[in-house]
Amino acid sequence: MATGTAEDLTALLAGYAPFDSLDPETLEAVAAAASIGRFARGELVHDAFTDPTWEVFLVIAGRVELWNDADALTGPADEVLGPGGVFGFSSMLTERAVGPRAVATSDATVARIPGSTVAPAFASRTGARFLAEQVSSAGRPAAAAPAYSTVDDLIVRPPVVVDPTTTVAETARLMSEADAGYAAVRDGHGGYGLITDALLRRRVLVEGRSDATPAGEVMDPGTPTAVLGDSAAEALILMLDREADYLLVTDRAGVLRGVVSPRDFTVSPTTAGVSVHEQLRRAASTEQLEVRARTIPGVLADLLNRGLASGRVVAVHSALLDAVVRRALTLVMAEHPDLSVDAFTWLSLGSHGRREAVLSSDVDSAVAFDDATDPAQLERYRAAFAEVGRVLARAGINGDEHGANAERPPFARTHSAWRQAAQGWLARPAEDQGAVMTSLLVDARPIHGDPGLPAAAAVFADLRRHPGTMRLLLQESLSRRAKQPPARLLSRRSGRFDVKDHAVLPIVNLARWASLSVGSAALSTPERLRAASGSAMLPQAQGDTLVEVFEVLQRLRLRYQVRQHQRGVAPTDVLRMDQVSPLDRSVIAQAVREVASVQRRMDNVAQYVPVEGWASPPPP
């Protein structure tokens, strides 16, 4: 490989993003460490599937074809890069052989830049945005994203479809002939309902309806639906969230193309790892559930290796945790037949409630009881919930016995008691940990029982009509400051840094408060930031930046925690800098700077702008 002069390369790099964001001194250092290669048409530039590298490649002249899927190297290229195109980044970032394979499609000149020197380019604002796009596959051509199964792959035969006037007797016959446990029913409005074996037994045998009853009168109209092209993992999340036995799959025009069941996920080779959800749902004992739940970290590693974006992997993780908690509740409550499993709503709080839990996350919880529940039984319920907590602990799922969990009286109340408490916190947020409890409850997500809005959360929907409370909540949100790693940690690869406390939680807190200030009911941090972007407190550009920074940090957390688990170490958010790549150290530093900048601006606005200017309700 020939080497050009550093002066020539400096001038070339200055013309391409993200290198054009570098100051002249840093740019010269990058150029001095790089080398230039010239390749004839058809010559291999690099194959990162077989040779992962800590280098980034920049096309200076000519054109280079890229293959991003190791199983499709004999097919056409996924993309073609011209001058200014950057590749090799994914392999460098993940330290795995994830591609691409690059071949010159004409005479080409390519710069090869060591990762240790190129890191500053990705630590700039422009570079951080580029990094987020690469990590999440956002904005990349569809063919360039690593391949994983779509819901189309799970459809094994045409669906059984009947008209709403078809009798249940005829429907049952058609289901039997097709050896299918369901029949889709046209609803007359362009949509579909579903009849299953279980539904037929309940409606005909138990409820005593005639076998001449029209299918339209007994169908379930609420079956979850996916569209051709949706990822299998996202379809699985939908089924888990809805606790559904089937999923309807339509085309873009709304025409039914197939129906899939949990078994279809199990037998699909591209979703076999994710099929652990079916094992969790059918665990026959708490001991069996504990064993199966401990396979979840391996599922996450498998999904990351297949190229699923980190945000979707975290969503799968949260869905699997939901399945574990639901099954634990069912199994434990079965041992207490005197306690009704229908008398309460189980709420997931914190990162689990927001569907942002990683391997180190605690699973916080609360319970809202039906107002008719006998007060004398509440203590017995809490004892049963303590058993659930012990099952989860043995399953490897973190919990804090002194924190927010359903076995403690402050987190197990009737609906009316929650409503009364919430009204008190709203009026007097400085008392009785009002601000803390408000933050917990607005992150609540029901995963068992009544899926409607919890009584306490309904009270908080009126928060903007209490400017004083909003100001105190803002102060609480800003009290946890983004903390920059000391320079010695970034340069000497020594020491420790808590990425959750000093980088992630400040974003979570800002997003929660900002979404409340605009009246949004969003739960996830990115959706909250998007909802609040463009408001008085959060300009659009800063909101977009925080979304990117949060997604980058979540991937970094997940990637390092999966490695810790694979080494037999308990996953943690405290990073040992000698195990963090130079690029990731730079990413952390830039992320903290971005968050701190938003925090300073919010401080200034809160100090100089009247509270009504940023926390008043919308006009009627």
PLY file of the C-alpha trace (Angstrom):
ply
format ascii 1.0
element vertex 620
property float x
property float y
property float z
element edge 619
property int vertex1
property int vertex2
end_header
0.00 0.00 0.00
1.50 3.28 -1.06
1.69 6.18 1.37
0.95 9.80 0.42
2.28 12.90 2.17
0.60 14.05 5.35
0.11 17.51 3.83
-1.83 16.13 0.87
-3.99 13.93 3.06
-4.71 16.79 5.49
-6.12 18.86 2.66
-8.23 15.94 1.44
-9.63 15.05 4.85
-10.62 18.67 5.49
-13.10 18.41 2.66
-15.08 15.44 4.01
-17.43 14.94 6.97
-16.99 14.22 9.81
-13.31 15.12 9.48
-14.14 18.68 8.41
-15.21 19.39 12.00
-11.66 18.92 13.33
-9.33 21.76 14.20
-6.17 22.05 12.01
-3.85 20.53 14.62
-6.02 17.46 15.19
-6.59 17.08 11.46
-2.84 17.02 10.86
-2.41 14.33 13.52
-5.10 12.18 11.89
-3.50 12.61 8.47
-0.04 11.76 9.79
-1.28 8.44 11.21
-3.23 7.48 8.09
-2.08 5.73 4.95
-3.34 5.89 1.38
-3.98 2.84 -0.76
-4.64 2.66 -4.49
-6.71 -0.20 -5.83
-7.47 -1.43 -9.33
-11.00 -2.24 -10.44
-12.15 -5.51 -8.85
-9.43 -5.49 -6.18
-10.39 -6.20 -2.56
-10.02 -3.12 -0.38
-10.88 -4.84 2.90
-13.08 -7.67 4.18
-14.19 -6.85 7.73
-16.17 -10.11 7.93
-12.94 -12.08 8.10
-10.62 -9.37 9.41
-12.25 -6.97 11.93
-10.19 -3.83 12.21
-9.76 -0.79 14.43
-9.56 1.43 11.36
-11.88 3.64 9.34
-11.73 3.85 5.55
-12.39 7.00 3.52
-12.89 6.90 -0.24
-10.82 9.73 -1.73
-11.23 8.98 -5.45
-13.06 6.41 -7.53
-15.86 4.13 -6.34
-16.05 1.26 -3.85
-18.81 -1.36 -3.59
-19.91 -2.59 -0.16
-21.55 -5.85 0.93
-23.07 -5.58 4.42
-24.50 -9.09 4.73
-22.05 -12.00 5.02
-24.67 -14.37 3.62
-25.17 -12.35 0.42
-21.62 -11.81 -0.79
-22.33 -13.52 -4.11
-25.20 -11.15 -4.89
-25.13 -7.51 -5.99
-23.50 -4.91 -3.75
-25.66 -3.27 -1.08
-24.28 0.19 -1.79
-21.62 2.04 -3.76
-19.54 4.79 -2.19
-17.87 7.62 -4.05
-15.42 10.26 -2.81
-16.17 11.17 0.83
-17.76 7.80 1.64
-16.76 6.33 5.02
-16.88 2.61 5.84
-15.42 0.08 8.27
-16.90 1.98 11.18
-19.24 -0.79 12.36
-16.46 -3.33 12.67
-14.27 -0.87 14.55
-17.05 0.14 16.93
-18.29 -3.35 17.79
-14.87 -5.04 17.70
-16.54 -7.90 15.83
-16.44 -9.24 12.29
-19.66 -7.55 11.19
-18.45 -6.29 7.80
-18.53 -4.80 5.33
-16.63 -6.35 2.46
-15.31 -3.57 0.21
-14.19 -4.01 -3.41
-13.05 -1.30 -5.81
-15.54 -0.96 -8.66
-13.16 1.37 -10.52
-9.62 2.51 -9.94
-9.92 3.87 -6.41
-7.90 5.71 -3.81
-8.77 4.96 -0.16
-7.38 6.39 3.07
-7.00 3.97 5.98
-7.11 5.77 9.35
-6.33 4.16 12.75
-9.26 4.28 15.17
-7.18 5.76 17.98
-6.58 8.92 15.94
-9.94 9.15 14.21
-11.88 9.21 17.51
-11.87 13.04 17.77
-13.75 13.25 14.48
-16.62 11.34 16.07
-16.47 13.30 19.32
-17.62 16.49 17.58
-21.32 17.35 17.34
-21.30 16.39 13.67
-19.47 13.18 14.47
-21.83 12.27 17.29
-24.74 12.59 14.88
-22.93 10.41 12.36
-22.22 7.87 15.11
-25.87 7.73 16.18
-26.98 7.14 12.61
-24.47 4.32 12.18
-25.34 2.69 15.48
-29.11 2.76 14.95
-28.96 2.21 11.18
-31.14 5.31 10.89
-30.90 7.09 7.60
-28.96 4.29 5.92
-30.23 2.53 2.83
-32.37 -0.45 3.78
-30.03 -2.85 2.02
-27.11 -1.59 4.08
-28.62 -2.52 7.42
-27.55 -5.89 8.82
-30.10 -8.53 7.92
-32.55 -9.99 10.39
-35.93 -11.65 9.95
-39.06 -9.81 8.89
-42.55 -10.90 9.83
-42.99 -12.04 6.22
-40.61 -14.93 6.92
-42.92 -16.28 9.62
-45.96 -16.79 7.38
-46.09 -20.51 6.52
-49.51 -20.82 4.82
-52.49 -18.75 3.60
-54.83 -17.57 6.36
-58.24 -19.05 7.08
-60.71 -16.21 6.43
-64.51 -16.16 6.84
-67.24 -13.55 6.44
-68.94 -12.07 9.51
-72.19 -13.87 8.55
-70.53 -17.31 8.50
-71.92 -19.42 11.34
-69.62 -20.52 14.14
-70.35 -24.14 13.19
-69.10 -23.57 9.64
-66.17 -21.57 10.98
-65.17 -24.46 13.27
-65.38 -26.88 10.33
-63.09 -24.72 8.18
-60.62 -24.39 11.04
-60.59 -28.16 11.49
-60.08 -28.83 7.77
-57.14 -26.41 7.65
-55.72 -27.77 10.93
-55.62 -24.17 12.18
-56.38 -22.94 15.66
-57.97 -19.74 14.37
-60.09 -18.12 11.66
-59.84 -14.47 10.66
-63.20 -12.71 10.30
-63.77 -9.79 7.93
-65.33 -7.03 10.01
-67.10 -5.25 7.14
-64.98 -2.12 7.52
-61.79 -3.27 5.82
-60.35 -4.82 8.96
-60.30 -8.23 10.61
-61.24 -9.86 13.88
-60.19 -13.32 15.04
-61.88 -16.47 16.29
-59.74 -19.05 18.10
-60.41 -22.50 19.49
-60.41 -21.07 23.00
-62.83 -18.31 22.02
-65.21 -20.79 20.40
-65.23 -22.97 23.52
-65.93 -19.98 25.75
-68.62 -18.39 23.60
-70.45 -21.59 22.55
-69.84 -24.19 25.25
-69.53 -21.94 28.31
-71.83 -19.06 27.36
-74.30 -21.37 25.57
-74.55 -19.54 22.25
-76.06 -21.39 19.29
-73.72 -22.91 16.71
-75.70 -20.84 14.19
-74.41 -17.61 15.72
-72.65 -15.44 13.10
-68.88 -15.32 13.42
-69.00 -11.53 13.53
-70.80 -11.67 16.87
-68.21 -13.80 18.65
-64.93 -12.65 17.10
-62.26 -10.74 19.01
-61.82 -7.39 17.23
-58.66 -6.44 19.14
-56.10 -8.87 17.70
-52.71 -7.13 17.18
-51.70 -6.50 13.59
-48.35 -6.16 11.82
-47.58 -5.14 8.24
-45.45 -7.00 5.71
-41.89 -5.76 6.05
-42.06 -5.23 9.83
-39.24 -6.93 11.72
-39.98 -10.25 13.41
-38.50 -8.91 16.64
-40.88 -5.93 16.65
-43.82 -8.23 15.89
-42.79 -10.34 18.85
-42.71 -7.26 21.09
-46.26 -6.44 19.99
-47.48 -9.97 20.80
-45.81 -9.91 24.20
-47.20 -6.51 25.09
-50.72 -7.63 24.21
-50.32 -11.17 25.60
-51.79 -12.38 22.31
-51.85 -15.92 20.95
-51.93 -14.77 17.31
-50.78 -11.84 15.20
-52.50 -10.73 11.98
-50.19 -9.76 9.12
-51.55 -7.49 6.39
-50.06 -5.82 3.34
-49.85 -2.04 3.01
-53.36 -1.96 1.57
-54.76 -3.69 4.65
-55.39 -7.06 2.99
-54.74 -10.03 5.29
-51.74 -12.06 4.13
-51.18 -14.39 7.05
-51.57 -15.15 10.75
-48.61 -16.08 12.93
-48.45 -17.66 16.37
-45.71 -17.95 19.00
-44.80 -21.35 17.56
-43.90 -19.68 14.25
-41.30 -17.62 16.10
-39.99 -20.77 17.75
-39.37 -22.69 14.54
-37.99 -19.74 12.56
-34.18 -20.05 12.42
-33.76 -16.27 12.46
-35.84 -15.78 15.61
-35.04 -18.98 17.48
-33.17 -17.09 20.20
-36.09 -14.77 20.80
-38.47 -17.73 21.12
-37.49 -17.93 24.78
-40.58 -15.77 25.35
-42.82 -18.77 24.68
-40.85 -20.84 27.19
-41.29 -18.07 29.75
-45.03 -17.83 29.18
-45.45 -21.59 29.61
-43.10 -22.19 32.54
-44.80 -24.80 34.74
-43.14 -23.76 38.00
-41.23 -20.89 39.50
-38.06 -23.02 39.38
-38.50 -23.58 35.64
-39.21 -19.89 35.12
-36.03 -18.93 36.96
-33.89 -21.22 34.82
-35.41 -19.97 31.57
-35.21 -16.30 32.55
-31.45 -16.62 33.02
-31.13 -17.22 29.26
-32.33 -13.69 28.48
-28.86 -12.05 28.40
-27.82 -14.60 25.78
-30.84 -13.63 23.68
-29.77 -9.98 23.79
-26.24 -10.87 22.73
-27.65 -12.89 19.84
-29.81 -9.99 18.66
-26.92 -7.55 18.84
-24.75 -9.92 16.83
-27.45 -10.11 14.15
-27.38 -6.33 13.80
-30.71 -5.37 15.42
-30.52 -1.73 16.51
-29.81 -1.31 20.21
-33.09 0.50 20.86
-35.02 -2.49 19.53
-32.86 -4.93 21.51
-33.67 -2.99 24.69
-37.36 -3.11 23.75
-37.15 -6.90 23.32
-35.46 -7.08 26.73
-38.27 -5.11 28.35
-40.89 -7.31 26.67
-39.18 -10.46 27.95
-38.99 -8.98 31.45
-42.73 -8.32 31.24
-43.26 -11.98 30.36
-41.19 -13.09 33.37
-43.02 -10.80 35.79
-46.45 -11.82 34.49
-45.63 -15.51 34.75
-44.13 -15.08 38.22
-47.31 -13.33 39.33
-49.49 -16.11 37.89
-47.47 -18.92 39.49
-47.16 -17.27 42.90
-50.80 -16.18 43.08
-51.86 -19.74 42.20
-50.39 -20.71 45.58
-52.75 -18.22 47.26
-56.24 -19.18 46.02
-57.84 -16.90 48.59
-56.32 -13.85 46.88
-57.81 -12.73 43.57
-55.34 -12.15 40.77
-57.91 -9.81 39.18
-58.10 -7.43 42.15
-55.04 -5.36 41.29
-53.07 -3.70 38.52
-49.31 -4.32 38.52
-47.28 -1.31 37.43
-43.70 -1.38 36.20
-41.78 1.75 37.17
-38.47 3.37 36.23
-36.51 2.14 33.23
-38.70 -0.97 33.02
-41.80 1.21 32.89
-40.21 3.29 30.11
-39.13 0.08 28.29
-35.48 1.14 28.61
-34.16 -1.53 30.99
-30.67 -2.91 30.37
-28.98 -5.81 32.17
-28.03 -3.70 35.21
-31.48 -2.14 35.64
-33.62 -2.69 38.73
-37.21 -3.80 38.08
-39.21 -1.35 40.22
-42.92 -1.92 40.72
-46.11 -0.72 42.33
-49.65 -2.07 42.68
-53.04 -0.37 42.50
-55.85 -2.37 44.15
-59.52 -2.26 43.33
-61.25 -0.02 45.89
-63.44 -2.96 46.92
-60.41 -4.92 48.16
-60.70 -5.83 51.85
-58.11 -3.73 53.77
-57.35 -6.77 55.91
-56.15 -8.62 52.80
-53.66 -5.97 51.69
-50.95 -7.28 54.00
-51.41 -10.81 52.66
-51.17 -9.49 49.11
-47.93 -7.70 49.96
-46.53 -10.94 51.40
-47.35 -12.69 48.11
-45.68 -9.87 46.19
-42.56 -10.40 48.32
-42.56 -14.00 47.06
-42.72 -12.67 43.49
-39.71 -10.48 44.25
-37.73 -13.49 45.47
-38.60 -15.44 42.32
-37.37 -12.54 40.17
-34.17 -12.28 42.20
-33.43 -15.98 41.69
-34.14 -15.45 37.98
-31.31 -12.91 37.87
-33.58 -9.86 37.65
-32.45 -7.00 39.85
-34.66 -5.51 42.54
-34.13 -3.18 45.49
-35.86 -4.43 48.63
-35.62 -0.92 50.13
-36.70 0.87 46.94
-39.84 1.00 44.84
-41.45 -2.44 44.95
-44.96 -3.74 45.38
-44.33 -5.48 48.72
-43.84 -2.15 50.49
-46.93 -0.25 51.74
-46.07 3.05 50.00
-46.20 1.23 46.66
-49.28 -0.95 47.23
-52.45 1.12 47.63
-56.02 1.17 46.39
-56.89 3.31 43.37
-58.56 5.92 45.57
-55.59 5.97 47.97
-53.23 6.50 45.05
-55.43 9.32 43.75
-55.51 11.01 47.15
-51.76 10.68 47.58
-51.10 12.04 44.09
-53.27 15.08 44.74
-51.23 15.72 47.86
-47.92 15.42 46.01
-49.22 17.75 43.34
-50.23 20.40 45.87
-47.21 19.95 48.18
-44.37 18.40 46.15
-41.74 19.25 48.77
-43.46 17.08 51.38
-43.62 13.28 51.72
-41.13 12.82 48.84
-43.74 14.29 46.53
-41.36 15.16 43.69
-39.71 11.71 43.79
-43.02 9.86 43.86
-44.37 12.00 41.02
-41.35 11.11 38.89
-41.87 7.41 39.63
-45.58 7.40 38.90
-45.40 9.27 35.58
-43.06 6.47 34.40
-45.59 3.78 35.42
-46.76 1.23 32.84
-49.44 -1.38 33.65
-48.36 -4.91 32.69
-51.04 -6.88 34.56
-54.64 -6.06 35.32
-56.53 -2.98 34.13
-54.49 -1.48 31.26
-56.23 1.88 31.63
-54.51 4.98 32.95
-53.66 4.52 36.67
-55.51 6.89 38.99
-52.32 8.62 40.13
-51.10 9.22 36.58
-54.48 10.69 35.68
-53.98 13.30 38.41
-50.53 14.19 37.06
-52.01 14.88 33.62
-53.02 18.25 35.12
-49.49 19.16 36.23
-49.09 22.20 33.99
-51.85 23.97 35.89
-49.52 24.01 38.92
-46.57 26.23 37.92
-45.00 26.12 41.38
-44.95 22.34 41.33
-43.51 22.38 37.81
-40.69 24.65 38.96
-39.82 22.35 41.86
-39.89 19.34 39.55
-37.53 21.14 37.20
-35.13 21.79 40.06
-35.28 18.10 40.98
-34.65 17.14 37.34
-31.61 19.40 37.13
-30.20 18.29 40.49
-28.51 15.28 38.89
-25.84 16.89 36.74
-24.09 15.42 33.77
-20.56 14.79 34.99
-17.56 14.87 32.72
-15.00 12.08 33.18
-11.73 13.58 34.42
-9.24 14.16 31.63
-6.87 11.58 33.13
-9.57 8.90 32.71
-9.93 9.72 29.04
-6.21 9.83 28.31
-4.71 7.17 30.59
-7.31 4.42 30.23
-7.53 4.09 34.01
-10.17 4.64 36.68
-13.94 4.16 36.59
-16.92 6.14 35.31
-20.63 5.60 36.10
-22.27 6.13 32.71
-25.79 5.81 34.13
-25.51 8.33 36.98
-23.38 10.87 35.13
-24.74 10.67 31.58
-27.94 8.63 31.10
-30.08 9.66 34.10
-29.61 13.40 33.48
-31.12 12.87 30.00
-33.95 10.71 31.40
-34.81 13.38 33.99
-34.72 16.21 31.44
-36.93 14.26 29.05
-39.48 13.40 31.74
-39.82 17.01 32.88
-39.82 18.46 29.36
-42.61 16.09 28.26
-44.68 17.04 31.32
-44.19 20.72 30.48
-45.85 20.22 27.09
-48.55 17.85 28.35
-47.21 14.73 26.61
-48.11 11.25 27.87
-45.10 9.61 26.17
-43.15 7.10 28.27
-39.87 6.43 26.47
-37.07 8.98 26.76
-36.62 9.48 22.98
-40.37 9.96 22.46
-40.53 12.40 25.35
-37.67 14.41 23.87
-39.30 14.45 20.44
-42.61 15.57 21.97
-40.94 18.45 23.82
-38.55 19.53 21.05
-39.35 23.02 19.80
-40.80 24.15 23.16
-39.60 27.13 25.16
-37.43 24.91 27.32
-36.06 22.56 24.67
-35.18 23.96 21.23
-35.54 21.53 18.33
-31.80 21.20 17.71
-31.05 20.40 21.35
-33.91 17.91 21.51
-32.65 16.11 18.40
-29.13 16.01 19.83
-30.29 14.52 23.13
-32.20 11.79 21.28
-29.02 10.86 19.41
-26.87 11.00 22.54
-29.30 8.84 24.53
-29.43 6.17 21.83
-25.64 6.08 21.56
-25.24 5.75 25.34
-27.87 2.99 25.53
-26.03 0.97 22.91
-22.73 1.50 24.71
-24.26 0.39 28.03
-25.87 -2.68 26.50
-22.77 -3.71 24.57
-20.46 -3.52 27.59
-22.96 -5.23 29.89
-23.40 -8.14 27.48
-19.62 -8.56 27.51
-19.60 -8.48 31.31
-22.26 -11.19 31.44
-20.34 -13.34 28.97
-17.27 -13.07 31.23
-19.34 -14.14 34.24
-19.27 -10.66 35.79
-22.42 -9.01 37.17
-23.46 -6.30 34.66
-22.90 -2.77 35.91
-23.00 0.81 34.65
-19.60 1.56 36.17
-17.17 1.37 33.27
-13.53 0.46 33.78
-11.72 2.81 31.44
-9.03 0.24 30.63
-11.82 -1.80 29.01
-13.34 1.15 27.09
-12.12 1.88 23.59
-10.66 5.34 22.80
-13.61 6.00 20.52
-16.14 5.16 23.25
-14.28 7.35 25.74
-14.59 10.22 23.30
-18.27 9.46 22.74
-18.92 9.58 26.50
-17.11 12.89 26.84
-19.04 14.46 23.97
-22.34 13.10 25.29
-21.79 14.65 28.70
-20.92 18.00 27.13
-24.16 17.98 25.13
-26.30 17.14 28.18
-24.57 19.72 30.37
-25.22 22.37 27.71
-28.97 21.66 27.76
-29.00 21.68 31.57
-27.31 25.11 31.66
-29.83 26.53 29.22
-32.76 25.19 31.24
-31.25 26.75 34.35
-31.07 30.14 32.63
-34.60 29.97 31.22
-36.03 28.95 34.59
-34.20 31.83 36.27
-35.09 34.65 33.89
-38.37 33.59 32.23
-41.57 33.65 34.33
-42.78 30.16 35.10
-46.01 30.79 33.18
-43.88 31.22 30.06
-42.79 27.59 30.03
-45.22 25.65 32.20
-48.65 27.14 31.50
-51.43 24.99 30.06
-52.46 25.48 26.45
-55.32 27.91 25.75
-58.79 26.33 25.93
0 1
1 2
2 3
3 4
4 5
5 6
6 7
7 8
8 9
9 10
10 11
11 12
12 13
13 14
14 15
15 16
16 17
17 18
18 19
19 20
20 21
21 22
22 23
23 24
24 25
25 26
26 27
27 28
28 29
29 30
30 31
31 32
32 33
33 34
34 35
35 36
36 37
37 38
38 39
39 40
40 41
41 42
42 43
43 44
44 45
45 46
46 47
47 48
48 49
49 50
50 51
51 52
52 53
53 54
54 55
55 56
56 57
57 58
58 59
59 60
60 61
61 62
62 63
63 64
64 65
65 66
66 67
67 68
68 69
69 70
70 71
71 72
72 73
73 74
74 75
75 76
76 77
77 78
78 79
79 80
80 81
81 82
82 83
83 84
84 85
85 86
86 87
87 88
88 89
89 90
90 91
91 92
92 93
93 94
94 95
95 96
96 97
97 98
98 99
99 100
100 101
101 102
102 103
103 104
104 105
105 106
106 107
107 108
108 109
109 110
110 111
111 112
112 113
113 114
114 115
115 116
116 117
117 118
118 119
119 120
120 121
121 122
122 123
123 124
124 125
125 126
126 127
127 128
128 129
129 130
130 131
131 132
132 133
133 134
134 135
135 136
136 137
137 138
138 139
139 140
140 141
141 142
142 143
143 144
144 145
145 146
146 147
147 148
148 149
149 150
150 151
151 152
152 153
153 154
154 155
155 156
156 157
157 158
158 159
159 160
160 161
161 162
162 163
163 164
164 165
165 166
166 167
167 168
168 169
169 170
170 171
171 172
172 173
173 174
174 175
175 176
176 177
177 178
178 179
179 180
180 181
181 182
182 183
183 184
184 185
185 186
186 187
187 188
188 189
189 190
190 191
191 192
192 193
193 194
194 195
195 196
196 197
197 198
198 199
199 200
200 201
201 202
202 203
203 204
204 205
205 206
206 207
207 208
208 209
209 210
210 211
211 212
212 213
213 214
214 215
215 216
216 217
217 218
218 219
219 220
220 221
221 222
222 223
223 224
224 225
225 226
226 227
227 228
228 229
229 230
230 231
231 232
232 233
233 234
234 235
235 236
236 237
237 238
238 239
239 240
240 241
241 242
242 243
243 244
244 245
245 246
246 247
247 248
248 249
249 250
250 251
251 252
252 253
253 254
254 255
255 256
256 257
257 258
258 259
259 260
260 261
261 262
262 263
263 264
264 265
265 266
266 267
267 268
268 269
269 270
270 271
271 272
272 273
273 274
274 275
275 276
276 277
277 278
278 279
279 280
280 281
281 282
282 283
283 284
284 285
285 286
286 287
287 288
288 289
289 290
290 291
291 292
292 293
293 294
294 295
295 296
296 297
297 298
298 299
299 300
300 301
301 302
302 303
303 304
304 305
305 306
306 307
307 308
308 309
309 310
310 311
311 312
312 313
313 314
314 315
315 316
316 317
317 318
318 319
319 320
320 321
321 322
322 323
323 324
324 325
325 326
326 327
327 328
328 329
329 330
330 331
331 332
332 333
333 334
334 335
335 336
336 337
337 338
338 339
339 340
340 341
341 342
342 343
343 344
344 345
345 346
346 347
347 348
348 349
349 350
350 351
351 352
352 353
353 354
354 355
355 356
356 357
357 358
358 359
359 360
360 361
361 362
362 363
363 364
364 365
365 366
366 367
367 368
368 369
369 370
370 371
371 372
372 373
373 374
374 375
375 376
376 377
377 378
378 379
379 380
380 381
381 382
382 383
383 384
384 385
385 386
386 387
387 388
388 389
389 390
390 391
391 392
392 393
393 394
394 395
395 396
396 397
397 398
398 399
399 400
400 401
401 402
402 403
403 404
404 405
405 406
406 407
407 408
408 409
409 410
410 411
411 412
412 413
413 414
414 415
415 416
416 417
417 418
418 419
419 420
420 421
421 422
422 423
423 424
424 425
425 426
426 427
427 428
428 429
429 430
430 431
431 432
432 433
433 434
434 435
435 436
436 437
437 438
438 439
439 440
440 441
441 442
442 443
443 444
444 445
445 446
446 447
447 448
448 449
449 450
450 451
451 452
452 453
453 454
454 455
455 456
456 457
457 458
458 459
459 460
460 461
461 462
462 463
463 464
464 465
465 466
466 467
467 468
468 469
469 470
470 471
471 472
472 473
473 474
474 475
475 476
476 477
477 478
478 479
479 480
480 481
481 482
482 483
483 484
484 485
485 486
486 487
487 488
488 489
489 490
490 491
491 492
492 493
493 494
494 495
495 496
496 497
497 498
498 499
499 500
500 501
501 502
502 503
503 504
504 505
505 506
506 507
507 508
508 509
509 510
510 511
511 512
512 513
513 514
514 515
515 516
516 517
517 518
518 519
519 520
520 521
521 522
522 523
523 524
524 525
525 526
526 527
527 528
528 529
529 530
530 531
531 532
532 533
533 534
534 535
535 536
536 537
537 538
538 539
539 540
540 541
541 542
542 543
543 544
544 545
545 546
546 547
547 548
548 549
549 550
550 551
551 552
552 553
553 554
554 555
555 556
556 557
557 558
558 559
559 560
560 561
561 562
562 563
563 564
564 565
565 566
566 567
567 568
568 569
569 570
570 571
571 572
572 573
573 574
574 575
575 576
576 577
577 578
578 579
579 580
580 581
581 582
582 583
583 584
584 585
585 586
586 587
587 588
588 589
589 590
590 591
591 592
592 593
593 594
594 595
595 596
596 597
597 598
598 599
599 600
600 601
601 602
602 603
603 604
604 605
605 606
606 607
607 608
608 609
609 610
610 611
611 612
612 613
613 614
614 615
615 616
616 617
617 618
618 619
